Amino acid sequence: TRSVIMKFTALVLLTIVHGGFGYFCYSCDNKSNTSGWYDETCGRDPYYGHFDSGGSGPNHVCYTRVHYDGSDRVEIYSTDNGAEDGSCYDTGFAIECYCKEGYCNEDLCQHCTTAKLSP
């Protein structure tokens, strides 16, 4: 119990130092040997695993990238690219969907029945 309290306190302090109270996003990659947080369950829907410390700026968004290039790779992270909430993009090798609420990037972009080409 003490360990949980210490971890929670550290997370709160990290969030404050990071720039205020933002929202948290899930964070994982189901492909090993990448720079991301490897989790073999990352491609499961819904994903309720690892999360990052969140962001607080106006451009902060959570996202999911589902590759359709035959690799079965799924990346779930956050970024500060300012994508519109609910937007979907086709990168030419993956579908990306963006959202702006805490823990909103747990699915595999099923709502992206039509996606814009990535800018």
PyMOL commands that set and color helices and strands:
alter all, ss='L'
color gray80, all
select helices_A, chain A and resi 2-19
alter helices_A, ss='H'
color red, helices_A
select strands_A, chain A and resi 28-29+61-67+74-79+88-90+94-99+116-117
alter strands_A, ss='S'
color yellow, strands_A
deselect
rebuild
show_as cartoon
